[in-house]
Amino acid sequence: MGLMLCVGTGGDLSFETLPPALARRGNPTGATYQIRCTSERRRDASDDGGVAPTAIAIILNALQQEFGLNISELSTVLQVSRPTVYSWIRGDSEPRGGSLQRIAELQALIKHWGLASSQSIRSAVQGRPVERKTLIGLLTEKEIATGDVIALLRDLHASGVRRPLGLRERRSSHRSAEARQRTFSEETGA
């Protein structure tokens, strides 16, 4: 007996016996079951019909906001799969054991940083991809080293947020337009 899998449809897969009329026709494959795959639209936040989010959904959203993480990064930090995080957010399941402990550690880290600085963790690493990657690396370790995370954030906070300058923010040249034109003329022979 073969098995067909409908992957990624968000639908329902069911096995049913063939209707007697089809079974009597002498099915060339000899199958006695039919597989019916019905597609449905995936569930999203609008499907909840005004239902209030669960406590864990609120906590996970706060973690995402405070650390500036997307769902993939949050799942990596929590050491679970993305579908698991989505399941927690929808309220289909709840974190247990080590996952609850990890969430509590992250909340404690946010509280610890809040006592040390008025700046959010997200704003401390914003515009600093290398440091952000380092932070995520520290958060994904088996044991979160709170001291190392706080030290990194303090260093970032002390140095200020750096970002590339836009064209309008760059300093203009000290040379006059006339001097630049002379240089251009000399280089091009014009």
MDTraj code that builds the backbone (N, CA, C; nanometers):
import mdtraj as md
import numpy as np

residues = "MET GLY LEU MET LEU CYS VAL GLY THR GLY GLY ASP LEU SER PHE GLU THR LEU PRO PRO ALA LEU ALA ARG ARG GLY ASN PRO THR GLY ALA THR TYR GLN ILE ARG CYS THR SER GLU ARG ARG ARG ASP ALA SER ASP ASP GLY GLY VAL ALA PRO THR ALA ILE ALA ILE ILE LEU ASN ALA LEU GLN GLN GLU PHE GLY LEU ASN ILE SER GLU LEU SER THR VAL LEU GLN VAL SER ARG PRO THR VAL TYR SER TRP ILE ARG GLY ASP SER GLU PRO ARG GLY GLY SER LEU GLN ARG ILE ALA GLU LEU GLN ALA LEU ILE LYS HIS TRP GLY LEU ALA SER SER GLN SER ILE ARG SER ALA VAL GLN GLY ARG PRO VAL GLU ARG LYS THR LEU ILE GLY LEU LEU THR GLU LYS GLU ILE ALA THR GLY ASP VAL ILE ALA LEU LEU ARG ASP LEU HIS ALA SER GLY VAL ARG ARG PRO LEU GLY LEU ARG GLU ARG ARG SER SER HIS ARG SER ALA GLU ALA ARG GLN ARG THR PHE SER GLU GLU THR GLY ALA".split()
xyz = np.array([
    [0.0848, -0.1176, 0.0000],
    [0.0000, 0.0000, 0.0000],
    [0.0891, 0.1236, 0.0000],
    [0.0689, 0.2138, -0.0920],
    [0.1451, 0.3377, -0.0990],
    [0.0834, 0.4448, -0.0111],
    [0.1614, 0.5463, 0.0201],
    [0.1130, 0.6554, 0.1039],
    [0.1447, 0.7871, 0.0351],
    [0.0446, 0.8712, 0.0245],
    [0.0636, 1.0033, -0.0341],
    [0.0615, 1.1047, 0.0795],
    [0.1510, 1.1995, 0.0759],
    [0.1590, 1.2996, 0.1804],
    [0.1331, 1.4367, 0.1201],
    [0.0425, 1.5109, 0.1787],
    [0.0132, 1.6479, 0.1338],
    [0.0864, 1.7418, 0.2271],
    [0.2044, 1.7844, 0.1882],
    [0.2885, 1.8656, 0.2742],
    [0.2629, 2.0132, 0.2499],
    [0.2505, 2.0900, 0.3589],
    [0.2435, 2.2342, 0.3489],
    [0.1108, 2.2891, 0.3014],
    [0.0063, 2.2049, 0.2943],
    [-0.1212, 2.2558, 0.2456],
    [-0.2035, 2.3163, 0.3575],
    [-0.1738, 2.2766, 0.4815],
    [-0.2549, 2.3229, 0.5929],
    [-0.3909, 2.2562, 0.5911],
    [-0.4079, 2.1566, 0.5064],
    [-0.5373, 2.0908, 0.4919],
    [-0.5497, 1.9671, 0.5776],
    [-0.6443, 1.8829, 0.5423],
    [-0.6762, 1.7643, 0.6189],
    [-0.6531, 1.6431, 0.5297],
    [-0.5918, 1.5409, 0.5821],
    [-0.5648, 1.4199, 0.5073],
    [-0.6468, 1.3082, 0.5704],
    [-0.7315, 1.2426, 0.4914],
    [-0.8133, 1.1367, 0.5493],
    [-0.8131, 1.0148, 0.4583],
    [-0.8259, 0.8980, 0.5198],
    [-0.8348, 0.7725, 0.4469],
    [-0.9781, 0.7231, 0.4606],
    [-1.0377, 0.6862, 0.3498],
    [-1.1741, 0.6349, 0.3524],
    [-1.1803, 0.5128, 0.2632],
    [-1.2719, 0.4224, 0.2961],
    [-1.2903, 0.3086, 0.2068],
    [-1.3572, 0.3585, 0.0796],
    [-1.3266, 0.2911, -0.0291],
    [-1.3865, 0.3301, -0.1572],
    [-1.5373, 0.3088, -0.1512],
    [-1.6107, 0.3990, -0.2130],
    [-1.7547, 0.3765, -0.2207],
    [-1.7821, 0.2448, -0.2936],
    [-1.8867, 0.1729, -0.2539],
    [-1.9145, 0.0413, -0.3149],
    [-1.9232, 0.0459, -0.4672],
    [-1.9766, 0.1540, -0.5245],
    [-1.9894, 0.1630, -0.6704],
    [-1.8519, 0.1597, -0.7365],
    [-1.7534, 0.2290, -0.6774],
    [-1.6181, 0.2279, -0.7338],
    [-1.5489, 0.0948, -0.7092],
    [-1.5711, 0.0355, -0.5943],
    [-1.5056, -0.0905, -0.5608],
    [-1.5509, -0.2009, -0.6561],
    [-1.6791, -0.1965, -0.7007],
    [-1.7319, -0.3010, -0.7898],
    [-1.6793, -0.2861, -0.9322],
    [-1.6326, -0.1687, -0.9691],
    [-1.5869, -0.1461, -1.1072],
    [-1.4585, -0.2203, -1.1395],
    [-1.3930, -0.2723, -1.0402],
    [-1.2673, -0.3412, -1.0667],
    [-1.1539, -0.2416, -1.0837],
    [-1.1163, -0.1779, -0.9764],
    [-1.0109, -0.0779, -0.9761],
    [-0.8815, -0.1424, -1.0241],
    [-0.8170, -0.0881, -1.1294],
    [-0.6954, -0.1497, -1.1833],
    [-0.5796, -0.1509, -1.0839],
    [-0.5798, -0.0609, -0.9865],
    [-0.4692, -0.0591, -0.8907],
    [-0.4928, -0.1551, -0.7757],
    [-0.6143, -0.2036, -0.7617],
    [-0.6474, -0.2939, -0.6521],
    [-0.6647, -0.2225, -0.5195],
    [-0.6737, -0.0905, -0.5236],
    [-0.6862, -0.0132, -0.4002],
    [-0.8241, -0.0324, -0.3398],
    [-0.8261, -0.0373, -0.2081],
    [-0.9538, -0.0451, -0.1385],
    [-0.9804, 0.0815, -0.0582],
    [-0.8841, 0.1714, -0.0579],
    [-0.8986, 0.2973, 0.0141],
    [-0.8739, 0.4127, -0.0813],
    [-0.9346, 0.5232, -0.0524],
    [-0.9054, 0.6459, -0.1250],
    [-0.8498, 0.7480, -0.0269],
    [-0.7623, 0.8306, -0.0760],
    [-0.7040, 0.9354, 0.0074],
    [-0.7614, 1.0668, -0.0405],
    [-0.8179, 1.1388, 0.0501],
    [-0.8767, 1.2673, 0.0164],
    [-0.7970, 1.3757, 0.0875],
    [-0.7516, 1.4716, 0.0118],
    [-0.6761, 1.5829, 0.0684],
    [-0.7561, 1.7097, 0.0442],
    [-0.8011, 1.7719, 0.1518],
    [-0.8761, 1.8961, 0.1378],
    [-0.7881, 2.0096, 0.1843],
    [-0.7778, 2.1101, 0.1020],
    [-0.6919, 2.2218, 0.1403],
    [-0.7734, 2.3253, 0.2168],
    [-0.7110, 2.3815, 0.3146],
    [-0.7699, 2.4883, 0.3937],
    [-0.6681, 2.5997, 0.4050],
    [-0.7186, 2.7206, 0.4248],
    [-0.6288, 2.8332, 0.4467],
    [-0.5621, 2.8152, 0.5818],
    [-0.4338, 2.8493, 0.5876],
    [-0.3617, 2.8408, 0.7152],
    [-0.4215, 2.9362, 0.8164],
    [-0.4156, 2.8977, 0.9417],
    [-0.4643, 2.9843, 1.0491],
    [-0.3673, 3.0981, 1.0727],
    [-0.4204, 3.2136, 1.1033],
    [-0.3369, 3.3252, 1.1440],
    [-0.4090, 3.4012, 1.2539],
    [-0.3528, 3.5122, 1.2951],
    [-0.4071, 3.5871, 1.4076],
    [-0.5514, 3.6311, 1.3823],
    [-0.5883, 3.6550, 1.2563],
    [-0.7238, 3.7008, 1.2267],
    [-0.8266, 3.5902, 1.2461],
    [-0.7826, 3.4640, 1.2526],
    [-0.8750, 3.3520, 1.2716],
    [-0.9245, 3.3406, 1.4142],
    [-0.8621, 3.4100, 1.5054],
    [-0.8978, 3.3959, 1.6452],
    [-1.0316, 3.4608, 1.6788],
    [-1.0831, 3.5429, 1.5910],
    [-1.2130, 3.6037, 1.6107],
    [-1.2225, 3.6866, 1.7372],
    [-1.1199, 3.7628, 1.7665],
    [-1.1237, 3.8506, 1.8824],
    [-1.0867, 3.7829, 2.0134],
    [-1.0412, 3.6592, 2.0094],
    [-1.0004, 3.5894, 2.1313],
    [-0.8714, 3.6525, 2.1828],
    [-0.8664, 3.6778, 2.3118],
    [-0.7477, 3.7396, 2.3720],
    [-0.6290, 3.6442, 2.3624],
    [-0.5090, 3.6991, 2.3383],
    [-0.3905, 3.6129, 2.3311],
    [-0.3614, 3.5493, 2.4669],
    [-0.2974, 3.4340, 2.4631],
    [-0.2622, 3.3644, 2.5863],
    [-0.1478, 3.4373, 2.6558],
    [-0.1288, 3.4047, 2.7819],
    [-0.0207, 3.4663, 2.8597],
    [0.1147, 3.4371, 2.7961],
    [0.1336, 3.3154, 2.7494],
    [0.2632, 3.2799, 2.6898],
    [0.2843, 3.3557, 2.5591],
    [0.1768, 3.3800, 2.4822],
    [0.1885, 3.4574, 2.3582],
    [0.2331, 3.5995, 2.3894],
    [0.1810, 3.6571, 2.4964],
    [0.2192, 3.7930, 2.5370],
    [0.3656, 3.7959, 2.5796],
    [0.4076, 3.6945, 2.6538],
    [0.5468, 3.6867, 2.7007],
    [0.6417, 3.6708, 2.5817],
    [0.6073, 3.5825, 2.4886],
    [0.6933, 3.5603, 2.3718],
    [0.7026, 3.6864, 2.2862],
    [0.5921, 3.7569, 2.2721],
    [0.5933, 3.8832, 2.1981],
    [0.6844, 3.9844, 2.2677],
    [0.6765, 3.9911, 2.4009],
    [0.7628, 4.0836, 2.4763],
    [0.9107, 4.0469, 2.4571],
    [0.9424, 3.9174, 2.4576],
    [1.0811, 3.8743, 2.4348],
    [1.1272, 3.9151, 2.2955],
    [1.0417, 3.8931, 2.1964],
    [1.0757, 3.9334, 2.0597],
    [1.1032, 4.0824, 2.0527],
    [1.0169, 4.1622, 2.1125],
    [1.0313, 4.3075, 2.1073],
    [1.1561, 4.3541, 2.1807],
    [1.1787, 4.3018, 2.2996],
    [1.2914, 4.3477, 2.3810],
    [1.4259, 4.3111, 2.3190],
    [1.4367, 4.1898, 2.2651],
    [1.5635, 4.1466, 2.2065],
    [1.5726, 4.1781, 2.0570],
    [1.4607, 4.2176, 1.9953],
    [1.4603, 4.2464, 1.8519],
    [1.4779, 4.1206, 1.7685],
    [1.4105, 4.0130, 1.8081],
    [1.4251, 3.8845, 1.7415],
    [1.3066, 3.8555, 1.6503],
    [1.3325, 3.7870, 1.5404],
    [1.2227, 3.7344, 1.4609],
    [1.1886, 3.5951, 1.5144],
    [1.0880, 3.5310, 1.4601],
    [1.0441, 3.4004, 1.5112],
    [1.1554, 3.2958, 1.4998],
    [1.2284, 3.2963, 1.3884],
    [1.3370, 3.1982, 1.3714],
    [1.4435, 3.2158, 1.4789],
    [1.4819, 3.3411, 1.5038],
    [1.5839, 3.3667, 1.6060],
    [1.5306, 3.3327, 1.7451],
    [1.4042, 3.3653, 1.7707],
    [1.3448, 3.3328, 1.9006],
    [1.3429, 3.1818, 1.9221],
    [1.3064, 3.1068, 1.8186],
    [1.3042, 2.9606, 1.8327],
    [1.4452, 2.9063, 1.8570],
    [1.5457, 2.9668, 1.7929],
    [1.6842, 2.9243, 1.8142],
    [1.7272, 2.9521, 1.9578],
    [1.6936, 3.0707, 2.0084],
    [1.7287, 3.1080, 2.1450],
    [1.6577, 3.0166, 2.2453],
    [1.5320, 2.9831, 2.2174],
    [1.4553, 2.8960, 2.3076],
    [1.4884, 2.7486, 2.2871],
    [1.5669, 2.7188, 2.1832],
    [1.6119, 2.5838, 2.1512],
    [1.4947, 2.4900, 2.1216],
    [1.4009, 2.5431, 2.0427],
    [1.2872, 2.4648, 1.9936],
    [1.2683, 2.4983, 1.8455],
    [1.1782, 2.4284, 1.7798],
    [1.1536, 2.4553, 1.6378],
    [1.0582, 2.5728, 1.6206],
    [1.0602, 2.6311, 1.5015],
    [0.9674, 2.7407, 1.4712],
    [0.8221, 2.6978, 1.4853],
    [0.7838, 2.5803, 1.4312],
    [0.6443, 2.5393, 1.4478],
    [0.6016, 2.5296, 1.5951],
    [0.6956, 2.4932, 1.6820],
    [0.6636, 2.4867, 1.8247],
    [0.6322, 2.6250, 1.8781],
    [0.7123, 2.7239, 1.8409],
    [0.6875, 2.8611, 1.8860],
    [0.5525, 2.9090, 1.8341],
    [0.5236, 2.8815, 1.7063],
    [0.3938, 2.9209, 1.6513],
    [0.2796, 2.8526, 1.7265],
    [0.2991, 2.7277, 1.7619],
    [0.1975, 2.6543, 1.8371],
    [0.1730, 2.7187, 1.9734],
    [0.2795, 2.7633, 2.0387],
    [0.2651, 2.8326, 2.1677],
    [0.1900, 2.9639, 2.1501],
    [0.2240, 3.0373, 2.0444],
    [0.1602, 3.1669, 2.0203],
    [0.0111, 3.1503, 1.9935],
    [-0.0241, 3.0492, 1.9156],
    [-0.1656, 3.0245, 1.8845],
    [-0.2415, 2.9691, 2.0040],
    [-0.1695, 2.9149, 2.1004],
    [-0.2350, 2.8555, 2.2158],
    [-0.2681, 2.7089, 2.1969],
    [-0.2143, 2.6471, 2.0910],
    [-0.2380, 2.5050, 2.0663],
    [-0.1656, 2.4173, 2.1672],
    [-0.0522, 2.4656, 2.2170],
    [0.0237, 2.3938, 2.3189],
    [0.0944, 2.4962, 2.4068],
    [0.1554, 2.4477, 2.5128],
    [0.2254, 2.5355, 2.6057],
    [0.3665, 2.4847, 2.6280],
    [0.4601, 2.5769, 2.6537],
    [0.5974, 2.5327, 2.6826],
    [0.6014, 2.4573, 2.8147],
    [0.6934, 2.3638, 2.8221],
    [0.7090, 2.2864, 2.9455],
    [0.8567, 2.2778, 2.9819],
    [0.8824, 2.2381, 3.1036],
    [1.0156, 2.2055, 3.1518],
    [1.1238, 2.3054, 3.1166],
    [1.2198, 2.2574, 3.0358],
    [1.3353, 2.3384, 2.9992],
    [1.2985, 2.4646, 2.9227],
    [1.1924, 2.4576, 2.8428],
    [1.1504, 2.5756, 2.7676],
    [1.0983, 2.6839, 2.8608],
    [1.0205, 2.6440, 2.9612],
    [0.9710, 2.7415, 3.0586],
    [1.0862, 2.8040, 3.1360],
    [1.1834, 2.7209, 3.1712],
    [1.2999, 2.7717, 3.2439],
    [1.3778, 2.8708, 3.1578],
    [1.3930, 2.8399, 3.0306],
    [1.4665, 2.9282, 2.9399],
    [1.3940, 3.0620, 2.9246],
    [1.2624, 3.0580, 2.9110],
    [1.1831, 3.1810, 2.9007],
    [1.2007, 3.2637, 3.0277],
    [1.1995, 3.1975, 3.1429],
    [1.2178, 3.2677, 3.2703],
    [1.3567, 3.3320, 3.2781],
    [1.4601, 3.2619, 3.2280],
    [1.5959, 3.3171, 3.2271],
    [1.6037, 3.4420, 3.1395],
    [1.5372, 3.4381, 3.0249],
    [1.5373, 3.5541, 2.9360],
    [1.4642, 3.6723, 2.9992],
    [1.3529, 3.6434, 3.0678],
    [1.2806, 3.7498, 3.1369],
    [1.3668, 3.8089, 3.2489],
    [1.4387, 3.7236, 3.3215],
    [1.5269, 3.7718, 3.4283],
    [1.6394, 3.8577, 3.3706],
    [1.6900, 3.8193, 3.2544],
    [1.7946, 3.8964, 3.1884],
    [1.7435, 4.0353, 3.1498],
    [1.6221, 4.0419, 3.0985],
    [1.5614, 4.1706, 3.0633],
    [1.5471, 4.2576, 3.1880],
    [1.5015, 4.1957, 3.2969],
    [1.4845, 4.2696, 3.4226],
    [1.6200, 4.3198, 3.4733],
    [1.7215, 4.2340, 3.4678],
    [1.8561, 4.2702, 3.5123],
    [1.9089, 4.3880, 3.4302],
    [1.8910, 4.3820, 3.2976],
    [1.9374, 4.4901, 3.2118],
    [1.8576, 4.6174, 3.2386],
    [1.7283, 4.6039, 3.2644],
    [1.6445, 4.7196, 3.2940],
    [1.6891, 4.7948, 3.4178],
    [1.7461, 4.7233, 3.5139],
    [1.7988, 4.7880, 3.6341],
    [1.9299, 4.8616, 3.6050],
    [2.0029, 4.8154, 3.5047],
    [2.1330, 4.8741, 3.4721],
    [2.1233, 4.9882, 3.3707],
    [2.0176, 4.9882, 3.2893],
    [2.0084, 5.0876, 3.1821],
    [1.8629, 5.1171, 3.1479],
    [1.8403, 5.2380, 3.1014],
    [1.7068, 5.2737, 3.0549],
    [1.6900, 5.2392, 2.9071],
    [1.7989, 5.2046, 2.8409],
    [1.7972, 5.1689, 2.6992],
    [1.7516, 5.0240, 2.6838],
    [1.6691, 4.9972, 2.5834],
    [1.6261, 4.8595, 2.5591],
    [1.7409, 4.7793, 2.4968],
    [1.7337, 4.6488, 2.5119],
    [1.8346, 4.5616, 2.4526],
    [1.8319, 4.5772, 2.3008],
    [1.7121, 4.5847, 2.2469],
    [1.6961, 4.6005, 2.1022],
    [1.7695, 4.7246, 2.0513],
    [1.7532, 4.8374, 2.1204],
    [1.8181, 4.9603, 2.0730],
    [1.9689, 4.9558, 2.0953],
    [2.0153, 4.8770, 2.1923],
    [2.1598, 4.8658, 2.2159],
    [2.2305, 4.7950, 2.1006],
    [2.1612, 4.6988, 2.0366],
    [2.2247, 4.6232, 1.9279],
    [2.1788, 4.6684, 1.7894],
    [2.0842, 4.7606, 1.7840],
    [2.0327, 4.8073, 1.6554],
    [2.1429, 4.8751, 1.5746],
    [2.1527, 4.8367, 1.4489],
    [2.2542, 4.8938, 1.3609],
    [2.3924, 4.8361, 1.3831],
    [2.4013, 4.7300, 1.4601],
    [2.5304, 4.6656, 1.4898],
    [2.5175, 4.5155, 1.4666],
    [2.5228, 4.4719, 1.3418],
    [2.4976, 4.3306, 1.3110],
    [2.5949, 4.2325, 1.3757],
    [2.7202, 4.2697, 1.3876],
    [2.8187, 4.1783, 1.4477],
    [2.7869, 4.1578, 1.5957],
    [2.7609, 4.2666, 1.6660],
    [2.7304, 4.2579, 1.8078],
    [2.5964, 4.1880, 1.8308],
    [2.5011, 4.2100, 1.7413],
    [2.3704, 4.1444, 1.7524],
    [2.3875, 3.9934, 1.7376],
    [2.4709, 3.9537, 1.6409],
    [2.4977, 3.8115, 1.6199],
    [2.5669, 3.7519, 1.7427],
    [2.6577, 3.8284, 1.8025],
    [2.7254, 3.7836, 1.9243],
    [2.6246, 3.7656, 2.0367],
    [2.5325, 3.8605, 2.0509],
    [2.4288, 3.8512, 2.1534],
    [2.3438, 3.7265, 2.1333],
    [2.2987, 3.7028, 2.0100],
    [2.2173, 3.5841, 1.9823],
    [2.2976, 3.4577, 2.0112],
    [2.4267, 3.4599, 1.9788],
    [2.5127, 3.3458, 2.0101],
    [2.5194, 3.3187, 2.1602],
    [2.5317, 3.4255, 2.2388],
    [2.5343, 3.4086, 2.3848],
    [2.4007, 3.3548, 2.4367],
    [2.2916, 3.4000, 2.3770],
    [2.1590, 3.3574, 2.4220],
    [2.1260, 3.2139, 2.3821],
    [2.1940, 3.1605, 2.2804],
    [2.1643, 3.0246, 2.2351],
    [2.2497, 2.9189, 2.3052],
    [2.3459, 2.9615, 2.3862],
    [2.4271, 2.8629, 2.4581],
    [2.3395, 2.7822, 2.5532],
    [2.3868, 2.6622, 2.5875],
    [2.3078, 2.5742, 2.6742],
    [2.2713, 2.6444, 2.8048],
    [2.3675, 2.7090, 2.8656],
    [2.3442, 2.7894, 2.9857],
    [2.3682, 2.9351, 2.9485],
    [2.2685, 3.0192, 2.9676],
    [2.2847, 3.1609, 2.9354],
    [2.3765, 3.2239, 3.0397],
    [2.4881, 3.2800, 2.9938],
    [2.5835, 3.3470, 3.0823],
    [2.5385, 3.4924, 3.0979],
    [2.4564, 3.5170, 3.1975],
    [2.3991, 3.6499, 3.2182],
    [2.5075, 3.7567, 3.2276],
    [2.6158, 3.7271, 3.2990],
    [2.7250, 3.8229, 3.3142],
    [2.7849, 3.8634, 3.1806],
    [2.8058, 3.7665, 3.0911],
    [2.8627, 3.7956, 2.9592],
    [2.7666, 3.8797, 2.8744],
    [2.6371, 3.8467, 2.8835],
    [2.5377, 3.9227, 2.8067],
    [2.5321, 4.0671, 2.8558],
    [2.5286, 4.0856, 2.9881],
    [2.5225, 4.2204, 3.0459],
    [2.6495, 4.2981, 3.0110],
    [2.7662, 4.2313, 3.0159],
    [2.8926, 4.2986, 2.9811],
    [2.8904, 4.3457, 2.8351],
    [2.8418, 4.2616, 2.7451],
    [2.8321, 4.2999, 2.6038],
    [2.7391, 4.4204, 2.5876],
    [2.6235, 4.4147, 2.6536],
    [2.5268, 4.5245, 2.6423],
    [2.5817, 4.6542, 2.7022],
    [2.6542, 4.6433, 2.8131],
    [2.7147, 4.7638, 2.8733],
    [2.8174, 4.8263, 2.7801],
    [2.8983, 4.7412, 2.7167],
    [2.9971, 4.7918, 2.6206],
    [2.9286, 4.8633, 2.5046],
    [2.8214, 4.8050, 2.4554],
    [2.7474, 4.8669, 2.3457],
    [2.6843, 4.9982, 2.3899],
    [2.6288, 4.9969, 2.5097],
    [2.5637, 5.1172, 2.5625],
    [2.6658, 5.2295, 2.5828],
    [2.7837, 5.1932, 2.6335],
    [2.8875, 5.2925, 2.6601],
    [2.9424, 5.3526, 2.5305],
    [2.9519, 5.2713, 2.4265],
    [3.0087, 5.3212, 2.3008],
    [2.9048, 5.3928, 2.2155],
    [2.7780, 5.3813, 2.2493],
    [2.6725, 5.4464, 2.1709],
    [2.6419, 5.3682, 2.0453],
    [2.5272, 5.3930, 1.9890],
    [2.4859, 5.3217, 1.8680],
    [2.5487, 5.3877, 1.7467],
    [2.6173, 5.3059, 1.6715],
    [2.6777, 5.3562, 1.5486],
    [2.5902, 5.3148, 1.4319],
    [2.5800, 5.4028, 1.3362],
    [2.5081, 5.3685, 1.2144],
    [2.5765, 5.4386, 1.0994],
    [2.5630, 5.3838, 0.9797],
    [2.6254, 5.4495, 0.8653],
    [2.5627, 5.5864, 0.8422],
    [2.6445, 5.6803, 0.8020],
    [2.5946, 5.8142, 0.7753],
    [2.5258, 5.8194, 0.6405],
    [2.4161, 5.8916, 0.6353],
    [2.3475, 5.9141, 0.5094],
    [2.4224, 6.0190, 0.4295],
    [2.3879, 6.0361, 0.3044],
    [2.4567, 6.1330, 0.2194],
    [2.4492, 6.2739, 0.2758],
    [2.3373, 6.3119, 0.3315],
    [2.3215, 6.4480, 0.3844],
    [2.4008, 6.4698, 0.5120],
    [2.4349, 6.3605, 0.5809],
    [2.5036, 6.3748, 0.7082],
    [2.6561, 6.3733, 0.6956],
    [2.7056, 6.3370, 0.5792],
    [2.8499, 6.3330, 0.5605],
    [2.9062, 6.4739, 0.5558],
    [3.0252, 6.4871, 0.6081],
    [3.0890, 6.6197, 0.6059],
    [3.1268, 6.6552, 0.4635],
    [3.1082, 6.7780, 0.4322],
    [3.1457, 6.8218, 0.2982],
    [3.2979, 6.8396, 0.2934],
    [3.3490, 6.8379, 0.1736],
    [3.4925, 6.8521, 0.1534],
    [3.5360, 6.9925, 0.1928],
    [3.6574, 7.0035, 0.2467],
    [3.7116, 7.1346, 0.2841],
    [3.7583, 7.2112, 0.1609],
    [3.7809, 7.1382, 0.0533],
    [3.8264, 7.2054, -0.0678],
    [3.7102, 7.2770, -0.1349],
    [3.7394, 7.3808, -0.1972],
    [3.6361, 7.4570, -0.2671],
    [3.5978, 7.3860, -0.3964],
    [3.4856, 7.4244, -0.4491],
    [3.4404, 7.3690, -0.5762],
    [3.5418, 7.3983, -0.6862],
    [3.6043, 7.5160, -0.6793],
    [3.7035, 7.5551, -0.7798],
    [3.8252, 7.4628, -0.7743],
    [3.8714, 7.4311, -0.6547],
    [3.9874, 7.3425, -0.6392],
    [3.9537, 7.2020, -0.6881],
    [3.8338, 7.1545, -0.6597],
    [3.7930, 7.0219, -0.7072],
    [3.7878, 7.0198, -0.8595],
    [3.7396, 7.1263, -0.9202],
    [3.7311, 7.1356, -1.0664],
    [3.8706, 7.1336, -1.1268],
    [3.9676, 7.2064, -1.0629],
    [4.1052, 7.2089, -1.1145],
    [4.1629, 7.0677, -1.1120],
    [4.1433, 6.9951, -1.0014],
    [4.1941, 6.8592, -0.9894],
    [4.1334, 6.7706, -1.0959],
    [4.0037, 6.7828, -1.1158],
    [3.9356, 6.7041, -1.2169],
    [3.9918, 6.7325, -1.3561],
    [4.0127, 6.8618, -1.3842],
    [4.0655, 6.9026, -1.5155],
    [4.2066, 6.8483, -1.5352],
    [4.2885, 6.8483, -1.4307],
    [4.4254, 6.7994, -1.4406],
    [4.4263, 6.6473, -1.4642],
    [4.3368, 6.5768, -1.3974],
    [4.3345, 6.4312, -1.4104],
    [4.2807, 6.3856, -1.5441],
    [4.1855, 6.4573, -1.5975],
    [4.1238, 6.4151, -1.7230],
    [4.1849, 6.4814, -1.8439],
    [4.2651, 6.5853, -1.8222],
    [4.3269, 6.6564, -1.9338],
    [4.2285, 6.7482, -2.0052],
    [4.1189, 6.7771, -1.9423],
    [4.0173, 6.8640, -2.0055],
    [4.0439, 7.0086, -1.9817],
])
top = md.Topology()
chain = top.add_chain()
for i, resn in enumerate(residues, 1):
    res = top.add_residue(resn, chain, resSeq=i)
    for name in ("N", "CA", "C"):
        top.add_atom(name, md.element.get_by_symbol(name[0]), res)
traj = md.Trajectory(xyz[None], top)
